């Protein structure tokens, strides 16, 4: 059985601590209870004894009613309540849970509608500002990326210019000066004397005609051995030259 009654606030208790609720919110609702003469939403109570009740649903409203009684004991002495029988307690609790979930969902929908309404000028301006900020940040990132790429390109070019260009053995025989050519021949295993003789012969031959191939170098470059002119660079030695010069970075 369910009854609607006005009960004495002093005879009601709650299993939920008062500290769970904001005193400021309780104070606001207490003032409204006193102004309107009662609660818009009755407390849901179960009887625990003679004129003694316990809150089943409406704990916040209960503490607001207590606050109203503290402010004005005459006008806030009684509170409108729904008294339920013990056999209906479980069903009432389930109904209260359903109603609370629906109320929470409605509040969420209303909040979303208000904040996303296309007719809201404040929201439109806010969204526009966000979009402009994102565009500006994107432009800054693009400019910064271009600058970093240019710096990287300049660094690579600088390093490339600092690296000596390796020339082929044929180019070396056709272009290097006597001192550089002598040094390179020494790195290939020639003695100082032999390297100087070959370099001088190379210089003499290339003045008449540039060498066309390494084979041409072997055939034309001669050195004095006793009273005879012999090849200054044999086939095996040319292999040593190519191998040595390919592994050494000349600066």
C-alpha positions in Angstrom: 0.0 0.0 0.0 1.2 3.5 -0.8 0.2 6.7 1.0 0.9 10.4 0.4 1.5 12.1 3.8 3.0 15.2 5.3 5.5 13.9 7.9 7.7 15.6 10.5 11.2 16.1 9.1 12.6 15.3 12.5 11.2 11.8 12.2 13.0 11.0 9.0 16.5 9.5 8.6 18.7 8.8 5.6 21.4 6.1 5.1 23.3 8.5 2.7 25.7 10.9 4.4 24.9 14.6 4.2 28.5 15.2 3.1 27.7 13.6 -0.2 25.9 16.8 -1.2 26.9 20.4 -1.7 25.8 22.6 1.1 25.4 25.4 -1.4 23.0 23.3 -3.4 21.1 22.2 -0.3 20.8 25.8 0.8 19.3 26.9 -2.6 16.7 24.1 -2.6 15.9 24.8 1.1 15.0 28.4 0.2 12.8 27.3 -2.6 11.0 24.8 -0.3 10.2 27.6 2.1 9.1 29.9 -0.7 6.8 27.4 -2.4 5.6 25.7 0.8 6.8 22.2 0.0 8.8 19.9 -2.2 7.9 19.6 -5.9 9.1 16.0 -5.7 7.9 14.1 -2.6 10.3 12.0 -0.6 9.9 8.3 -1.0 9.9 6.8 2.6 9.4 3.5 4.3 8.0 3.3 7.8 10.5 2.0 10.5 8.5 2.7 13.6 5.9 5.0 15.2 6.2 8.2 13.2 9.7 7.1 12.2 10.7 6.8 8.5 13.8 6.1 6.4 14.4 7.7 3.0 14.4 5.2 0.1 14.6 7.8 -2.7 15.2 11.5 -2.6 18.2 11.8 -0.2 19.2 15.2 -1.6 15.7 16.5 -1.2 15.5 15.2 2.3 18.7 17.1 3.4 17.3 20.2 1.7 14.1 19.8 3.8 16.3 19.4 6.9 18.1 22.6 5.9 14.7 24.4 5.4 13.6 23.3 8.9 16.9 24.7 10.3 16.2 28.0 8.7 12.5 28.2 9.6 11.3 25.5 12.1 7.6 26.5 11.7 7.3 26.5 7.9 9.9 23.8 7.3 8.6 21.4 10.0 6.7 19.1 7.7 7.6 17.6 4.3 5.4 16.0 1.7 6.2 12.3 1.3 5.2 9.1 -0.4 5.1 6.3 2.2 5.4 2.8 0.7 4.8 -0.6 2.2 7.7 -3.0 2.7 6.5 -5.4 0.0 6.6 -2.7 -2.6 10.0 -1.3 -1.6 12.0 -3.2 -4.2 9.6 -2.2 -7.1 9.7 1.4 -6.0 13.5 1.4 -5.9 13.7 -0.1 -9.4 11.3 2.6 -10.6 13.4 5.3 -9.0 16.5 4.0 -10.7 14.8 4.0 -14.1 13.5 7.6 -13.6 17.0 8.8 -12.6 18.6 7.2 -15.6 16.0 8.8 -17.9 16.5 12.1 -16.2 20.3 11.9 -16.7 19.9 11.0 -20.3 17.6 14.0 -20.9 20.0 16.3 -19.2 22.8 15.0 -21.4 20.8 15.5 -24.6 19.8 19.0 -23.6 23.4 19.9 -22.8 24.6 18.5 -26.2 21.8 20.3 -28.0 22.6 23.6 -26.4 26.4 23.4 -27.0 26.1 22.2 -30.6 23.1 24.3 -31.7 23.9 25.9 -35.1 21.7 28.8 -34.1 24.0 29.7 -31.2 26.2 32.6 -32.3 28.6 32.0 -29.5 29.2 28.4 -30.5 29.6 29.4 -34.2 32.2 32.0 -33.3 34.0 29.6 -31.0 34.1 26.9 -33.8 35.3 29.5 -36.3 38.1 30.6 -33.9 39.1 27.0 -33.4 39.2 26.4 -37.2 41.3 29.6 -37.8 43.7 28.5 -35.1 44.1 25.1 -36.6 44.7 26.6 -40.1 47.3 29.0 -38.6 49.1 26.2 -36.8 49.1 24.1 -40.0 50.6 27.0 -42.0 53.3 27.5 -39.3 54.1 23.8 -39.5 54.4 23.9 -43.3 56.7 27.0 -43.1 58.9 25.4 -40.4 59.1 22.1 -42.4 60.2 24.0 -45.5 62.9 25.9 -43.5 64.2 22.6 -42.0 64.3 21.0 -45.5 66.2 24.0 -46.9 68.7 23.8 -44.0 69.2 20.1 -44.6 69.7 20.7 -48.3 72.3 23.5 -47.7 74.1 21.2 -45.2 74.3 18.4 -47.7 75.6 20.7 -50.4 78.2 22.1 -48.1 79.4 18.6 -47.2 79.4 17.5 -50.8 81.6 20.5 -51.7 84.0 19.6 -48.9 84.4 16.0 -50.1 87.3 15.8 -52.6 86.1 14.4 -55.9 87.7 11.1 -56.7 89.1 10.9 -60.2 89.6 7.8 -62.3 93.1 6.4 -62.9 93.0 7.5 -66.5 92.1 11.0 -65.5 95.0 11.0 -63.0 97.5 10.0 -65.7 96.1 12.8 -68.0 95.7 15.6 -65.5 97.8 15.3 -62.3 100.9 17.3 -61.8 104.3 15.6 -61.4 104.3 15.8 -57.6 100.8 14.4 -57.1 101.3 11.7 -59.7 104.6 10.6 -58.2 102.9 10.4 -54.8 100.1 8.3 -56.1 102.5 5.9 -57.9 104.3 5.4 -54.6 101.1 4.4 -52.9 100.8 1.7 -55.5 104.1 0.2 -54.5 106.7 1.9 -56.8 110.0 3.0 -55.3 110.7 6.7 -55.1 113.1 6.6 -58.1 110.8 4.4 -60.2 107.8 6.6 -59.4 109.6 9.8 -60.5 110.8 8.2 -63.7 107.3 7.0 -64.6 105.7 10.4 -63.7 108.2 12.2 -66.0 107.5 9.8 -68.8 103.8 10.2 -68.4 104.1 13.9 -68.5 106.2 13.8 -71.6 103.8 11.5 -73.5 100.6 13.3 -72.5 101.9 16.6 -73.8 102.0 15.1 -77.2 98.7 13.3 -76.9 96.3 12.5 -74.0 96.1 8.9 -73.0 93.0 7.2 -74.4 93.0 4.2 -72.0 95.0 2.5 -69.3 96.3 0.1 -72.0 97.5 3.1 -73.9 99.3 4.3 -70.8 101.1 0.9 -70.4 102.2 0.9 -74.1 103.5 4.5 -74.3 105.1 5.1 -70.9 108.7 4.0 -71.0 111.6 4.2 -68.5 115.3 3.7 -68.9 116.8 0.4 -67.7 120.5 0.4 -68.5 120.8 1.3 -72.1 117.3 0.2 -73.0 113.8 1.7 -72.8 111.3 -0.7 -71.2 107.6 -0.4 -70.2 107.3 1.6 -67.0 104.0 -0.1 -66.0 103.3 -3.7 -66.5 99.9 -5.3 -66.6 100.2 -6.6 -63.0 101.3 -3.2 -61.8 98.4 -1.4 -63.5 96.1 -3.7 -61.6 97.8 -2.7 -58.4 97.4 1.0 -59.3 93.7 0.7 -60.0 93.2 -1.3 -56.8 95.2 1.0 -54.6 93.8 4.3 -56.0 90.2 3.0 -55.7 90.7 2.4 -51.9 92.5 5.6 -51.1 90.8 9.0 -50.9 93.3 11.5 -52.1 92.9 15.1 -50.8 
